[in-house]
């Protein structure tokens, strides 16, 4: 390189230090993704202490939605936003002291991720695809929904039911003023609790969480013993100011190990300001948030060894092996059918019946035996 540096610097450059609200401050890095950093703790967000699961302060999914939507608006401008294929990988738990650093990244193609970083490294929390939401749905007929949802549950009774399954909702998340139930559906009047200020753009996470709480009204009789935590949402669409007072209609769309609900949020005249399609929740055992057991609730990526490729009848086998000993051992076992190259750039012209076996990652002496075992399976 003739003493010239060609590597791009990975040192983050802060653009703004004034953003203490989702998605946080914009950070410039060499990556193509737009990245935002937000320290989350009870000192900066004391109202998060009003949302607890089995005694632990857990950042609600609504807060993560606000981070994702905020990232879109910060890079693409204000307007309706769609958050599709939203999956929650691990609960975001806040300690009683200190703060956890939360990062939201948004790629040019709309792929978004939310992760946290602490002394133990990075933890993924949410993934989604972001885009423009499109046209606003037709207005909701609130009177028709009221006729179907006639069984009222007092807000205090609702919060007692939540406490009975390990979810403690304090004043900041007590946005449900009235709640009525019907057959697998619920209707609620929701307002931002006193003491919280609505942000200029996007919904307040506590208000959005209250809207999502209405989904629990569709299955209040089934809530017993264990809390329900979100594991994914098919699509969230935010069309306009979600400020309140709001009316929220939830309708159950599936039962089983994973329980699904659709939610529509509108104003008094029925104008739809947000929709949630396919809110999926699962039961969370009491030990879930202790001793790193949170991942047990969620889906995980597991790598499994696949069967090696089988050469087609009459085809050649081309072995790529940086160590000639490994390649020659396998080639000798395969006989005249095999060729050995040390560099992928030296591959000969291949045909559909040929098979390439890459052994460049095998560099230990014991891999010679593995080469023989592989030859017997090709």
WOMOQUI-V126078 format. One record per run of one state. SS is the DSSP state (a for helix, b for strand, c for the rest). FROM is the first residue (numbers start at 0). LEN is the number of residues. If there is no record, write none. Layout:
# WOMOQUI-V126078
ss:SS from:FROM len:LEN
ss:SS from:FROM len:LEN
This chain:
# WOMOQUI-V126078
ss:c from:0 len:12
ss:b from:12 len:2
ss:c from:14 len:10
ss:b from:24 len:4
ss:c from:28 len:5
ss:b from:33 len:8
ss:c from:41 len:4
ss:a from:45 len:5
ss:b from:50 len:3
ss:c from:53 len:2
ss:b from:55 len:4
ss:c from:59 len:1
ss:a from:60 len:16
ss:c from:76 len:4
ss:b from:80 len:8
ss:c from:88 len:3
ss:b from:91 len:3
ss:c from:94 len:4
ss:b from:98 len:8
ss:c from:106 len:4
ss:b from:110 len:8
ss:c from:118 len:2
ss:b from:120 len:12
ss:c from:132 len:9
ss:a from:141 len:7
ss:c from:148 len:2
ss:b from:150 len:3
ss:c from:153 len:1
ss:a from:154 len:10
ss:c from:164 len:2
ss:b from:166 len:3
ss:c from:169 len:1
ss:a from:170 len:3
ss:c from:173 len:2
ss:b from:175 len:6
ss:c from:181 len:3
ss:b from:184 len:6
ss:c from:190 len:14
ss:a from:204 len:18
ss:c from:222 len:4
ss:b from:226 len:12
ss:c from:238 len:7
ss:b from:245 len:9
ss:c from:254 len:4
ss:b from:258 len:8
ss:c from:266 len:5
ss:b from:271 len:13
ss:c from:284 len:1
ss:a from:285 len:4
ss:c from:289 len:3
ss:a from:292 len:5
ss:c from:297 len:19
ss:b from:316 len:4
ss:c from:320 len:3
ss:a from:323 len:14
ss:b from:337 len:4
ss:c from:341 len:2
ss:a from:343 len:3
ss:c from:346 len:8
ss:b from:354 len:4
ss:c from:358 len:8
ss:a from:366 len:11
ss:c from:377 len:1
